[in-house]
Amino acid sequence: MANIKSAKKRIDVIDKKTAINKAYKSKIATSVKKYKLAVDNNDANAQAILNETFSLIDSAVSKGILLKTTANRKKSRLSSYKKQA
């Protein structure tokens, strides 16, 4: 455990940022699940959900939550999911 005041503050900041990042990643995962469910059910809104998911992923990259390569991999796999199904 940290004894120095500034180290204690950093721990608090890191905990807050971790919670925010975790919530954002959870939002992305939920959107991916919605898209896969829509594709499996041949839903007409699948493309709209895919665009929303791409938007979430891109904003995660700009906020530093995801790496660019990770985001590109996720988007590529989502794009090819419709072809597989």
C-alpha contacts under 8 A as a table, 3 or more apart, distances in Angstrom:
res1	aa1	res2	aa2	distance
2	A	5	K	7.85
2	A	7	A	5.89
2	A	8	K	5.82
3	N	7	A	7.21
3	N	8	K	7.10
4	I	7	A	5.32
4	I	8	K	6.39
5	K	8	K	5.15
5	K	9	K	6.38
6	S	9	K	5.03
6	S	10	R	6.24
7	A	10	R	5.01
7	A	11	I	6.29
8	K	11	I	5.15
8	K	12	D	6.51
9	K	12	D	5.14
9	K	13	V	6.30
10	R	13	V	5.01
10	R	14	I	6.03
11	I	14	I	5.14
11	I	15	D	6.16
12	D	15	D	5.15
12	D	16	K	6.33
13	V	16	K	5.19
13	V	17	K	6.21
14	I	17	K	5.12
14	I	18	T	5.97
15	D	18	T	5.09
15	D	19	A	6.26
16	K	19	A	5.22
16	K	20	I	6.34
17	K	20	I	5.07
17	K	21	N	6.08
18	T	21	N	5.15
18	T	22	K	6.00
19	A	22	K	5.12
19	A	23	A	6.16
20	I	23	A	5.18
20	I	24	Y	6.26
21	N	24	Y	5.09
21	N	25	K	6.17
21	N	65	I	6.10
22	K	25	K	5.16
22	K	26	S	6.11
23	A	26	S	5.01
23	A	27	K	6.26
24	Y	27	K	5.02
24	Y	28	I	6.40
24	Y	60	A	7.53
25	K	28	I	5.04
25	K	29	A	6.22
25	K	65	I	7.94
26	S	29	A	5.01
26	S	30	T	6.15
27	K	30	T	5.15
27	K	31	S	6.25
28	I	31	S	5.09
28	I	32	V	6.23
28	I	53	T	6.60
28	I	56	L	6.33
28	I	57	I	6.78
29	A	32	V	5.04
29	A	33	K	6.24
30	T	33	K	5.10
30	T	34	K	6.25
31	S	34	K	5.04
31	S	35	Y	6.24
31	S	49	I	7.30
31	S	52	E	7.78
31	S	53	T	5.71
32	V	35	Y	5.08
32	V	36	K	6.23
32	V	50	L	7.87
32	V	53	T	6.57
32	V	78	L	7.83
33	K	36	K	5.18
33	K	37	L	6.11
34	K	37	L	5.15
34	K	38	A	6.10
34	K	49	I	7.34
35	Y	38	A	5.04
35	Y	39	V	6.20
35	Y	46	A	5.88
35	Y	49	I	5.71
35	Y	50	L	6.09
35	Y	53	T	8.00
36	K	39	V	5.12
36	K	40	D	6.12
36	K	81	Y	7.69
37	L	40	D	5.11
37	L	41	N	6.18
38	A	41	N	5.17
38	A	42	N	6.01
38	A	43	D	4.92
38	A	44	A	7.80
38	A	45	N	7.12
38	A	46	A	5.31
39	V	42	N	4.98
39	V	43	D	6.08
39	V	46	A	5.92
39	V	82	K	6.32
39	V	85	A	7.23
40	D	43	D	7.74
40	D	85	A	6.71
42	N	46	A	7.72
43	D	46	A	5.72
44	A	47	Q	7.32
45	N	48	A	5.28
45	N	49	I	6.29
46	A	49	I	5.13
46	A	50	L	6.12
47	Q	50	L	4.94
47	Q	51	N	6.22
48	A	51	N	5.14
48	A	52	E	6.30
49	I	52	E	5.04
49	I	53	T	6.14
50	L	53	T	5.01
50	L	54	F	6.15
50	L	78	L	7.78
51	N	54	F	5.08
51	N	55	S	6.19
52	E	55	S	5.04
52	E	56	L	6.31
53	T	56	L	5.08
53	T	57	I	6.20
54	F	57	I	5.06
54	F	58	D	6.07
54	F	75	K	6.63
55	S	58	D	5.14
55	S	59	S	6.16
56	L	59	S	5.22
56	L	60	A	6.17
57	I	60	A	5.05
57	I	61	V	6.44
57	I	66	L	7.78
57	I	71	A	6.10
57	I	75	K	7.94
58	D	61	V	5.13
58	D	62	S	6.42
58	D	71	A	7.14
59	S	62	S	4.99
59	S	63	K	6.16
60	A	63	K	5.11
60	A	64	G	6.17
60	A	65	I	5.06
60	A	66	L	5.62
61	V	64	G	5.08
61	V	65	I	5.83
61	V	66	L	4.90
61	V	67	L	5.92
61	V	68	K	5.93
61	V	71	A	7.01
62	S	65	I	7.69
63	K	66	L	7.88
64	G	67	L	6.83
66	L	70	T	6.45
66	L	71	A	6.44
67	L	70	T	5.23
67	L	71	A	6.29
68	K	71	A	5.13
68	K	72	N	6.18
69	T	72	N	5.05
69	T	73	R	6.14
70	T	73	R	5.13
70	T	74	K	6.23
71	A	74	K	5.11
71	A	75	K	6.14
72	N	75	K	5.12
72	N	76	S	6.02
73	R	76	S	5.10
73	R	77	R	6.18
74	K	77	R	5.24
74	K	78	L	6.18
75	K	78	L	5.08
75	K	79	S	6.11
76	S	79	S	5.12
76	S	80	S	6.30
77	R	80	S	5.22
77	R	81	Y	6.08
78	L	81	Y	5.05
78	L	82	K	7.36
79	S	82	K	6.36
79	S	83	K	7.67
80	S	83	K	5.24
80	S	84	Q	6.44
81	Y	84	Q	5.15
81	Y	85	A	6.26
82	K	85	A	5.27
